[in-house]
């Protein structure tokens, strides 16, 4: 079960990084978001989903 959860987190992190790179944010913001998602995979993903470029909270 933990392998499946790890794989799901990996896939979600990869998708988040792709969305970050494709976003209209500045290069500096993109780098910071990617680093956050890579260093803190679960927490970074949640923070990015809530506060990142294109998030519903920022609209």
For each residue, the residues with C-beta under 8 A, 3 or more apart:
1: 4 5
2: 5 6
3: 6 7
4: 1 7 8
5: 1 2 8 9
6: 2 3 9 10
7: 3 4 10 11
8: 4 5 11 12
9: 5 6 12 13 41 42 45
10: 6 7 13 14 41
11: 7 8 14 15
12: 8 9 15 16 45
13: 9 10 16 17 37 38 41 44 45
14: 10 11 17 18
15: 11 12 18 19
16: 12 13 19 20 37 45 48 49 52
17: 13 14 20 21 34 37 38
18: 14 15 21 22
19: 15 16 22 23 54
20: 16 17 23 25 30 33 34 37 48 52 53
21: 17 18 30 34
22: 18 19
23: 19 20 30 52 53 54
24: 53
25: 20 29 30 33 52 53
26: 29 30
27: 30 31
28: 31 32
29: 25 26 32 33 53
30: 20 21 23 25 26 27 33 34
31: 27 28 34 35
32: 28 29 35 36
33: 20 25 29 30 36 37 44 48 52 53
34: 17 20 21 30 31 37 38
35: 31 32 38 39
36: 32 33 39 40 44 47 48
37: 13 16 17 20 33 34 40 41 44 45 48
38: 13 17 34 35 41 44
39: 35 36 44
40: 36 37 43 44 47
41: 9 10 13 37 38 44 45
42: 9 45 46
43: 40 46 47
44: 13 33 36 37 38 39 40 41 47 48
45: 9 12 13 16 37 41 42 48 49
46: 42 43 49 50
47: 36 40 43 44 50 51 52
48: 16 20 33 36 37 44 45 51 52 55
49: 16 45 46 52 55
50: 46 47 55 57
51: 47 48 55 57 58
52: 16 20 23 25 33 47 48 49 55 58
53: 20 23 24 25 29 33 58
54: 19 23 58
55: 48 49 50 51 52 58 59
56: 59
57: 50 51
58: 51 52 53 54 55
59: 55 56
